[in-house]
Amino acid sequence: MYSFDTRVGFSRTDNNRIMTIEAIVDGFQDCSCFQSEHLGIGFDYLDSLNLVWILNSWQIEIKEYPHFYDKIKVATFPYDFKGFFGYRNFFIENESGEKIVIANSVWTLMDWEKMCPTRLTPLIMERYQKEERLPMNYESRKIILPKEGEAKIVRRESIQIKKYHLDSNQHVNNGQYIRIALESLEKEVKIKNLRADYRKQALLNDYVVPVIYEKNGIYTIALCDEEDRPYALIEVE
């Protein structure tokens, strides 16, 4: 397991000084990157082999939100590998040691030059130490949209992808999809559970069209291209 201790900064909170779900996701992403760098299998190692980890899905359960100036621990560990897939848990602990946010994620190791999945290298398998997965209700990484007539559907104006949406892989960062999805709701929602299903890459100057499905208090936001093919599906409860 890899972890780091931090305080919740003002810039990571909302207008009630509560840590945002986007900041939680960013913290998880940083933690996994820190672990890889610490083990010597980070960006430089992956770049040398034209490899990159691509996130397939998030499942995040929030029992309690951290507040501004709270001391928290952010932690992560892999719990399984299958072929080119990596499975990784994350959690946030409060100062009392209680896990207040837990998450599951699924990743694919990609050959960036050939644009295809590739098996994990022996060094990656050696350096990452698997641990017992966290207890949570593990759901499918695939999100199914409600059928027409079963949900209220709202379509928002398209959003053009700018440079600030991109990460070093030159596609939209996984956290940015969540930001776009939540902003498209145009109202504040206190999220208890979030799932994200990433389908394809959005690039600079692409247009993303949010389509919101509401059913039984659950919002599923399809972030689509201009032909209604989803880049990502974000589900919040």
C-alpha positions as CSV (number, residue, x, y, z in Angstrom):
1,M,0.0,0.0,0.0
2,Y,1.1,3.6,-0.7
3,S,-0.3,6.5,1.3
4,F,0.3,10.2,2.0
5,D,-1.0,12.5,4.7
6,T,-2.4,15.9,3.8
7,R,-4.8,18.6,4.9
8,V,-7.8,19.6,2.9
9,G,-6.9,22.9,1.3
10,F,-9.4,25.7,0.6
11,S,-8.9,25.3,-3.2
12,R,-10.2,21.7,-2.9
13,T,-13.5,22.6,-1.3
14,D,-16.9,23.9,-2.5
15,N,-18.8,27.0,-1.3
16,N,-19.5,25.1,2.0
17,R,-15.8,24.4,2.5
18,I,-16.5,20.7,1.9
19,M,-14.0,18.7,-0.2
20,T,-15.4,18.2,-3.7
21,I,-15.8,14.9,-5.4
22,E,-13.5,16.2,-8.2
23,A,-10.8,16.9,-5.6
24,I,-11.3,13.4,-4.1
25,V,-10.7,11.9,-7.6
26,D,-7.7,14.1,-8.2
27,G,-6.2,13.0,-4.8
28,F,-6.7,9.3,-5.7
29,Q,-5.1,9.9,-9.1
30,D,-2.1,11.6,-7.5
31,C,-1.8,8.8,-5.0
32,S,-1.5,6.1,-7.7
33,C,1.0,8.2,-9.6
34,F,3.1,8.7,-6.5
35,Q,3.1,5.0,-5.8
36,S,4.3,4.2,-9.3
37,E,7.1,6.8,-9.1
38,H,8.1,5.5,-5.7
39,L,8.4,2.0,-7.1
40,G,10.4,3.1,-10.2
41,I,7.7,2.2,-12.7
42,G,6.2,5.7,-13.2
43,F,6.0,8.0,-16.2
44,D,9.7,7.8,-17.3
45,Y,9.6,4.0,-17.2
46,L,6.3,3.8,-19.1
47,D,7.4,6.4,-21.6
48,S,10.6,4.4,-22.4
49,L,8.4,1.5,-23.4
50,N,5.6,3.5,-25.1
51,L,3.2,2.4,-22.4
52,V,0.4,4.2,-20.6
53,W,-2.2,3.2,-18.0
54,I,-5.7,4.1,-19.2
55,L,-8.6,4.3,-16.6
56,N,-11.6,2.3,-17.6
57,S,-13.9,2.9,-14.6
58,W,-14.4,4.4,-11.1
59,Q,-16.7,3.3,-8.4
60,I,-16.6,5.6,-5.4
61,E,-18.6,5.3,-2.1
62,I,-18.6,8.4,0.2
63,K,-19.6,7.8,3.8
64,E,-18.5,11.3,5.0
65,Y,-16.9,14.2,3.2
66,P,-13.7,15.8,4.4
67,H,-13.9,19.5,5.3
68,F,-11.5,22.3,4.9
69,Y,-8.3,21.9,7.1
70,D,-9.1,18.3,8.0
71,K,-6.1,16.0,8.3
72,I,-6.7,13.0,6.0
73,K,-4.7,10.1,4.7
74,V,-5.1,9.1,1.0
75,A,-4.1,5.6,0.1
76,T,-4.1,3.0,-2.7
77,F,-3.0,-0.5,-3.6
78,P,-3.6,-2.9,-6.4
79,Y,-5.5,-6.1,-5.6
80,D,-5.5,-8.0,-8.9
81,F,-4.0,-8.2,-12.4
82,K,-5.6,-10.1,-15.3
83,G,-3.8,-9.9,-18.7
84,F,-3.6,-6.2,-19.5
85,F,-6.1,-5.2,-16.7
86,G,-5.1,-3.8,-13.3
87,Y,-7.6,-3.5,-10.4
88,R,-6.9,-0.9,-7.7
89,N,-8.6,0.2,-4.5
90,F,-8.3,3.7,-3.0
91,F,-9.5,5.1,0.3
92,I,-9.4,8.3,2.4
93,E,-9.1,8.0,6.2
94,N,-9.9,10.8,8.7
95,E,-7.7,11.7,11.6
96,S,-9.4,9.0,13.7
97,G,-8.4,6.3,11.2
98,E,-11.9,5.7,9.9
99,K,-12.2,5.0,6.1
100,I,-14.7,7.7,5.0
101,V,-14.3,7.3,1.3
102,I,-13.5,4.1,-0.5
103,A,-13.1,3.4,-4.2
104,N,-12.6,0.7,-6.8
105,S,-11.0,1.3,-10.2
106,V,-10.1,-0.7,-13.3
107,W,-7.2,0.2,-15.6
108,T,-5.8,-1.0,-18.9
109,L,-2.1,-1.0,-19.8
110,M,-1.9,0.3,-23.4
111,D,0.9,0.3,-26.0
112,W,0.7,4.0,-26.9
113,E,2.5,3.5,-30.3
114,K,0.3,0.6,-31.5
115,M,-2.8,1.9,-29.7
116,C,-3.7,-1.5,-28.3
117,P,-3.8,-3.2,-24.9
118,T,-0.6,-5.0,-23.8
119,R,0.3,-7.4,-21.0
120,L,1.9,-6.1,-17.9
121,T,5.7,-6.2,-17.9
122,P,7.6,-8.5,-15.5
123,L,8.9,-5.4,-13.7
124,I,5.4,-4.0,-13.1
125,M,4.2,-7.4,-11.8
126,E,7.3,-7.6,-9.5
127,R,7.1,-4.1,-8.1
128,Y,3.3,-3.8,-7.4
129,Q,2.4,-5.9,-4.3
130,K,-1.2,-7.1,-4.4
131,E,-3.3,-6.8,-1.2
132,E,-6.7,-8.0,-0.2
133,R,-9.4,-5.9,-1.8
134,L,-11.5,-3.6,0.3
135,P,-15.0,-4.6,1.4
136,M,-17.5,-2.8,-0.7
137,N,-20.4,-3.6,-3.1
138,Y,-18.4,-4.2,-6.3
139,E,-20.5,-3.3,-9.3
140,S,-20.0,-3.8,-13.0
141,R,-17.6,-1.4,-14.6
142,K,-20.1,-0.9,-17.4
143,I,-22.9,1.6,-16.9
144,I,-26.2,0.8,-18.7
145,L,-28.3,3.9,-19.7
146,P,-32.0,3.8,-18.8
147,K,-34.2,2.8,-21.7
148,E,-36.2,5.5,-23.5
149,G,-39.4,6.2,-21.6
150,E,-38.0,5.1,-18.3
151,A,-36.2,8.3,-17.4
152,K,-36.4,12.0,-17.7
153,I,-33.9,13.1,-20.4
154,V,-32.3,16.5,-20.7
155,R,-29.8,17.5,-23.4
156,R,-27.3,20.3,-22.7
157,E,-25.4,22.6,-25.1
158,S,-22.1,21.2,-26.4
159,I,-18.8,22.0,-24.7
160,Q,-15.6,22.4,-26.6
161,I,-12.5,20.7,-25.2
162,K,-9.8,23.2,-24.2
163,K,-6.1,22.7,-23.2
164,Y,-7.0,22.8,-19.5
165,H,-9.1,19.7,-19.9
166,L,-6.1,17.6,-21.1
167,D,-3.5,15.7,-19.2
168,S,0.1,14.7,-20.3
169,N,-1.4,12.0,-22.5
170,Q,-3.1,14.8,-24.6
171,H,-6.6,13.5,-24.0
172,V,-9.3,14.6,-21.5
173,N,-8.3,13.7,-18.0
174,N,-10.7,11.3,-16.2
175,G,-11.4,13.9,-13.5
176,Q,-12.4,16.5,-16.1
177,Y,-15.2,14.3,-17.4
178,I,-16.6,14.2,-13.9
179,R,-16.3,18.0,-13.6
180,I,-18.1,18.4,-16.9
181,A,-20.8,15.9,-16.0
182,L,-21.6,17.5,-12.6
183,E,-21.6,21.1,-14.0
184,S,-24.2,19.9,-16.6
185,L,-26.6,19.1,-13.8
186,E,-26.8,22.9,-13.1
187,K,-27.6,22.3,-9.4
188,E,-25.8,21.2,-6.3
189,V,-26.1,17.5,-5.4
190,K,-24.5,15.7,-2.4
191,I,-23.1,12.6,-3.9
192,K,-23.1,9.3,-1.9
193,N,-22.1,7.0,-4.8
194,L,-20.4,7.8,-8.1
195,R,-19.6,5.5,-11.0
196,A,-17.7,6.4,-14.1
197,D,-17.4,4.3,-17.3
198,Y,-14.9,5.7,-19.8
199,R,-15.5,4.6,-23.4
200,K,-13.3,6.6,-25.7
201,Q,-10.9,9.5,-25.7
202,A,-11.9,13.1,-26.2
203,L,-9.2,15.3,-27.6
204,L,-8.4,19.0,-28.0
205,N,-11.2,21.0,-29.8
206,D,-13.6,18.0,-29.8
207,Y,-17.2,18.8,-28.7
208,V,-18.8,17.0,-25.8
209,V,-22.6,17.0,-25.5
210,P,-23.9,16.1,-22.0
211,V,-27.2,14.1,-22.0
212,I,-28.7,13.7,-18.5
213,Y,-30.9,10.8,-17.6
214,E,-32.8,11.0,-14.3
215,K,-34.5,7.9,-12.8
216,N,-35.4,7.2,-9.2
217,G,-33.1,9.9,-7.9
218,I,-30.1,8.6,-9.8
219,Y,-28.5,10.8,-12.5
220,T,-26.6,9.2,-15.4
221,I,-24.8,11.7,-17.5
222,A,-23.7,10.6,-21.0
223,L,-20.9,12.8,-22.3
224,C,-21.2,12.2,-26.0
225,D,-19.7,13.3,-29.3
226,E,-21.7,15.1,-31.9
227,E,-23.0,11.8,-33.2
228,D,-24.2,10.7,-29.7
229,R,-21.4,8.2,-29.2
230,P,-20.4,8.4,-25.5
231,Y,-16.9,9.4,-24.4
232,A,-17.9,8.6,-20.9
233,L,-20.9,7.8,-18.7
234,I,-21.1,9.2,-15.2
235,E,-23.6,7.9,-12.7
236,V,-24.3,9.7,-9.4
237,E,-26.6,8.9,-6.5
